[in-house]
Amino acid sequence: MQRTTGYALMTAALFLAGCGGAGTFAPHPANQIGTASVGRHYNSVADGVAAGAIKPVCGPVGPGRARCTAYVVVQDGAATAAQQRAVASHGSPPAGFGPADLQSAYGLASAAKSKGSNTLIAVVDAYDTPQAERDLAVYRDKYGLPPCTTANHCFRKVNQNGKSGPLPPAPPPGFEGWQLETALDLEMVSANCPKCSVLLVESNDDFMNNLGPAVNAAASFAPAAISNSYVSQESPADPGPVANGGLLAYYVHPNIAVVAGSGDFSYMTTPAWDGFEWIIPGALIPAAFPSVVAVGGTELSQDRSAARGWTETVWGATGSGCSAFEPMPSWQRAEPSCVGSFSDGQRHTWTFPSRVYGDVAYAADNVAEYDSSGVYGPPGWHVLAGTSIGSPAIAAIYGLAGYGPDGNRNSDDGDFPAQKLYASRHSLFDITAGFNGTCTAAYLCNAGSGYDGPSGNGSPNGLGAF
C-alpha cells in the first residue's frame, strides 16, 4: 500500500498544533425476508427530485452552515394514508427496510442479539427535537427492540456543552427538517445495535462552529462512535486552529470512531439541482477530514438468486471526492488528480497528495423511519433516503464491534478506525456497479473491484472490518 510522504503527515500534525486538546492527526502506519425495494433508480439528486421520487429534508444554507443529508421518498398520498392506518391498526410492517432487513443484509443479526451492552453511541444534530425520545420509543416498540429511555439510562439528551439544560430552541421555520433527521439518526443506531445506549447531542443551530463543539461534547462521554449526518463546504481555514476558524480539530478524537455521511450531491465537481437551487460542490466536510470515517450510499435490494440474498449498487447521488486542503492519510494511495495545499500565512505554500473519500458504504434508500414532527405530511411512518442513513448505522456497527475508548483495538487502528477498512476488505462486500458523476480518475466516481470513491472499500459483511 502506498503511503503519504513524511512531509504531508508532518504538515497534518502542524495543522492541529494549538487546537485546544483535540489531538494530533498522526495515524499509525496501516499494517428475515427483506422488504421489497420501491425500485427508484436515479443518477443524482437532480434526477430524483425532478422525477418526484425524493424531497430534501433540509433546504439550502449559506457559508459556515451545515445541511442534513436525508430525503423523504415521495409516495402516493392515498396509499401512504392507507399504509399508516394499516400499521397503526393491524400491526402491518411499515414500508421500507426495518432492523431485521438491515441486519440480514449486512450480516449483523447474531451480533445485534448478543453485543452492544454497556456501549454508547453518540449522535450529533442541530436544534432541539422535543419529541425525540417519544419517537424513538415508537420505532423500537414497532420492531420489538428493547426500550431505550431516560428512565432506564439507555437514552440521554444534552446540549452542545454536554449539559442536560438549557436545550437549544426548536428549529425555526424552514429548518424543521432537522427534527426528522434526528429521528432517523436515533432509529438507525437502534436498528443495528439494539443493546447500545444512545446519546443525542443537540447544537444551538446548524452553524459548523456550534456543531463542532457538540462533537467535542459527545466525545467527553467516551462513546464508541459519534455520528454526523450533515455536510458543509470545506474551507482553507479548516486544518488550522479553532481560534482561526479551523474545524478539523473538532473531529479528531483518537479511539472514538467519528463517522459522517459523504453527502448527497454526487461526485464533488458534478452540479446538482436539489429542488431549491443548483449546487456546484467541492469536497464536503466532515467526510473529507482524514480523521473521519466517510460513509457513501448504495441502492440495496433483496435478491433471492444471490448467495448473500441481497445486491447493492452505488446510489447515484452519493458524495465522493478529494480534499483541496487535507493531506492523504497513510492508509490511502496517492491519486495524481487529488492534490491539496496549505499556506502558512507567510507566503509559504506546500502541496501534497490529498485525502480521498469515502471509506465504506451503506444503504441510502428505502429505509423506514418514524417521526411525529409533521414536517412532511401527517405524523407517522416515512420512507427515507440519503447518506444520513449510513452515518448512524455505521457508528452503531463500530459499537457492535467493541470499538471505543474502552474497547478492543489493535495498534494499527486504535487512533483512527478508517484505516482498518482498507486492510480488511475481505470482511466487506465489494460494490462493483454504479456511478455518481464524471471524474478524471474513473475510480473516484465509478464503482469497481476494490476501492472506489462512491462506495469506499465496500459495505459491511459482519464485524470483521470494524
N, C-alpha and C positions, 0 to 999 in steps of 0.2 A: 504494500500500500504506500503510495507516495505521500510524503509529509510536507508540511509547510516549511518555509525557511525559518532558521532560528531568529532572523531579524523580525519576521512577521509576528512570531509569538512574543518576542520582546516588546514589539510595538503594542500588542494587545495588552500586555501587562502594564505598560506605561499609560495606556488609555485609562486604566482604572485606578491609577495612583491618586490617593487623596479622596476616594469616593465614599468615605464615611463608613468603613467596616463592611462593605458589600462583598469583599473578597477580590481575588485577582484571577483573571482568566489565564490560567496556566495549566491546561489539561495534561494528564499523564499520556504518554505515547500509547497508541492503540495496540496493543497486543490483541327438540320439539318440531314440528313442521313449521317452516318459516312462512310468514305472511307473504302472499304473492306481491311481487313488485307492481307498482302502479304504472310502470312502463313509460315514464317520461325520459327521453334521451335528448339532451340538448348540449351544444358545444360551448356555451358561455352563459353568463348571467343574462346578457343581452337577449340571447335566443330564448331562454326560459321565461323572461319577463314578457317578451314580445309574443310568445306563444300562449301567454296567460297561464303558464304552468306554475310559476312561483311569484311570491310577492315579498320584497325585502321587509324584514322586521324593523331594522334601523335605517333611518334616512341619511342623506349626505351630511357630512360635518366639515368644519374648517380646519385649518392648520393647528396642530397641537392636540387635537381631539382624537378619540378612538371611536370606531364603529363596530358594533357587534356583527357577527357573521352568520346569522340564522335567517332562514327564509320559510315562509308558510307555503305549503303546497296548496294551490288553489283547487278546490273541488266544487262540484255542483251543489248549490245551496240546499236544495230539497233533499238530495242524497245525504249531505252532511247532517242535516237536522234529523233525518230518519235514523242515521247511524248513531248519533248522540243519544237518541231515545232508546235505541236497542241496547247500547252499552249500559245506560242507566237503569233500564227496566228489566232486561233479560240476561244480564251478565255476559253479553256478547263481547268478544275481544275488540279493542279499538283498532281502527285502521292503522297500518304502519307496523314496523318491526318493534316488538317488545323485548324484554330482557331475555327470554328463552331463545328467541331468534338470534339475537346478537351473541349470546354466549355460545350457541351452537355454531354460528358462522366462524367464530374466532377461537374455537377450542377451549373455552373457558368454563364450561358447565361444571366440571368437577371442582376446579379451583374456587369458583364462586360459592359453592356449598360449604367449603371447608376452610377457606383462607380469608384474611382481612380483619379478623377481630383485633382490637387494640391498634388499628391502623387509622390514621387521619388523612383525609383528602381535603385540600382547600380549594375553594372556587372564588375567583375574584370577578366582581361585576360592578357596574356603575349604578348609582342611585339606590333608593330603598325599594324593596318589594315586600310590602307588609304581609302579603298572603303566602309568602314563600314556604313556610313550614306546613301550612294547611294544604297547599297544592301538592307538596311532596308526599304528604300522608295519603292523599287520594291515589296518586300514582302507585305508591308502594302497596297499598291495600288491593288495588285492582289486580296486580300481578303476584300477589301472595308473598311479598317481601316483608321481612320483619319491620316493625315500626322503628322510625328514626326521628326522635322528638327531643325537644329541650328537656322534657321531664326525665327521659331515660339516658340523658347525657350523650346521645348519639348526634344530635344536631345543635349547632351553635351559630349565632349570627352576631357579627361585630362590625364596627365602623373601620375606617382606614387607619385608625390609630390602634386597632386591636382591642377597643373597649366596647362594652355592651351598649353604651349610650354616650351622647345622643347619636341616634342613627341619622343617616343622610335624609334629605327630603325625597319624596316620591318623584319620579321623572316628570318634568314639565311637559306641556303639550308638544307633540311631535317627537318625543323621546320615550314614549310609553313602551316601545318595543323591548327596552331593557328588562322589563318585568317578564316578558315571555322568554327572553334569553336566559334569565336567571333560573326560571322553572326548568328549562331544557338542561342546563348545566347540572343542576342538582339531581335530576332524574337520570341522566346518563352516567353519573357516578354510581348511583344506586343500581342501575341495570347491570353493570359489570362487577361491582363489588358490594353486594347487599349487606355484608357484615361490617363494612368500613364506616367509621364516623365521618361526618361531613361538617366542614367549617365554611360558612358563607361570609366573605369579607366584602363590604359594600363601600365603594369610594364615594366621595362627596358629589362627583359628577363624572362626565366622560372625558375630562381632560387627562392627558397622559401624566401630567405632573401630580395628579391625585391617584390615578390607577397605580402608578409606580410605588408610592408609599403603601398602598393597600397590599401590594405583593410583598413588600418588606414586613408588613404586619402579619400577613399569612405565614411567612417563614418563621416568625418569632414563636409560633405554636408548634414548630418542629413536625410538620406534616410529611408524609411520604412524597407527596406531589402537590403542585399548585397549578390549577387550570386557568388559562386566559383565553377566552373566546372572543377576541376582538383584534382589530388591526388598526394601524396608523402608518402614515408615510414616514420612512426613515429620514434622518437628517444628519448633516455633517457633525452636529453637536453631540449626537448620541453616544459616541465612545468616550467623551470627555467627562470631567467631574460633574456631579449633580449640580453643584453651585454654578456651573456654566451652562446649564440646560441639558446635560447628558442624561440619557435614560437607561443605557445598558446596565449600569451598576445596580439598578433595581431588580434586574432579572438574573443576577449571578448569586446563586445560593448553593454552594457545594454540598453534596449529599442529599439534596432535595431535587426531585425531578420537576423542573419548571417547564410546563408544556403550553403550547399555543397553536391555534389553527393557522394554516398557511394563507388564509384569505380566500375570497370568492370572486376575484377579478381576473382569473386565468393567469397565463404567463405574464411576467411583470411589465412587458412592453406592449401588451395587447389591449387596445382601447376596449372598454366595456360600457354598455348602457345599463344602468342599474335600476331603471324605472323612473329615475328622477333627473339624472344628468349623465353626461359622458365622463367616465373615469379613465384617465390615462396614467396608470400607476407605475411607480418604480418598485423597488423592493419594499416589503411591508414588515414592520416590527409589531410585536416582539419576535415573530417567526424567524426573521433574518439574523437575530442575535446568535452568536456561536454557542452561548451557554444554554440555549433553549432547544427543547425537542419540538420540531416543527411537524405538524400533522396535516398531510394532504388528504383529499377526499376521493372516495370511489363510489361507483354505482354497484351496489350489492344486490344479487338476485339469487333466488333459490333455483338450483339446477340438479334434479334427481339423477341426471346422467353423469354428473361429475363425481369423482371419488370423494371429494370434500362435501358434496351436497350443495355447494354454493359456487358462484362465479363472481368475479369482480373485474371491472374495467375502470379506468380513470374517469372521475367525474369532471366533465368538460370545463366547469367553472373554477376548479380548484386552483389555488395560487401556487406558483413556484418562481424561482428566480435566483439572482445572486446579488449580494450586497455591494453597494458602492463605497462602504466605509468600514466594514468589519472584516478582519482577516480570516482566512481559511483555517479551521481547526485541524489538528494533526491527523484526525481520522478520515478526512476527506482527501480527494485527489485534486490537484490544480486543474482548472479549466481556463485555457488561454483567453477565452472571451469574457471571463469573470475577473476583473481587476478592481481592487479597491485602492483608496488613497487616504492619507492622513496628513493634515497640515498642523504644525505646532503653533501657528500664530506669529511666527518669527521668520516668515518667508522660506521655511523649510517644508518640503512636501515629499512624502515617501509613497511608493506604490508597492502592492503586494497581491498575491493570489487571494481572492475574496471568498467569503462564506457562500455556499450554495444551499438552498433549501427547496423541498422538505427532507425530512428524515424517515418518516414512517407514514402509513396511510390507514384510513378507517372509513367506514360507510359515511356518506354525506347526503343521503337521500332516503325518503320513505321510512322515517322513524316516528313512532307515536310519542306524543307529548301532551300533558295535561296542564292547563293553567286557567285560572278564573279571572284573569285581568280584563277580559272582554275587548282587548285591543283589536283582535281580528275576529270578528263575528262573536257569537254568543260564547260565554264561558264554557269550557269543556275540553274535549279531545281534539287535537290537531295532528296533521302530518307535517313534519318539518324536514328541511334540507339545510345544507351548509356545513362548512368545516367547524362550526360551533359544536357539532355533534362529536367530532373526533377528539377535540381537546380534553373535555372532561372524561370521555370514555378511555382514552389512553392514560390519563392521570390515574384513573381507577385501576387499570391493569398494573401500573407500577406499584400500587398498593397491594394488589393480589400477589405480586412477585416478591414482596418483602423489602422493597426499596425504602429509602428514607434514612434519617439520622441514626436511628436505632436498628436499621435493617441489615440484611446480609448483602455485602458488596465485595467485589474483588478489587485489587489495587488499580486495575485498568479503568473501571467505570465508576469508582467511588465519587469523584468530583463532578463529572458531567456525564449523565447517563446516555446521551445520544450516541457516544462512540461505540457502545456495545451493540447497537443496532447494525453497525457496519461490520462488526466482527462476527455476528451471529445470524447472518442472513438465512442460514439453513432453518432457523426457527421462525421464519416469516414466509407468508405466501407472496410469491413474486407476482407483481401486477405487470402484465406484458402487453396490454391492449389499451388504446385510448390516447388522447392528447388534450392539451389545454391552451394551444395557441401556436404562434410561429416564432422560431428562435434560430440563432446562428448555429449553435451546437444542438443537434437533434435531440439528444437525451435530456436536455433541460426542459423540454415541453412535450416530449413523446415518450410513452411507456415502452419499455423493452426489457430484455433479460438483464437482471442485475439492477444496479442503481439507476434511477432516473428522477428528475426533479419533481414531477407531479405526484408520484407515489413513493418517493424515497426508496428505502430498501425493501418495501413491501408492507403487507398488513399482518396483524398478529396471528400466529399459529401457536396458541398456548402461551406460556410464560417464558420460554427459553431465551428470547431476545431482550428480556426486561430484567 
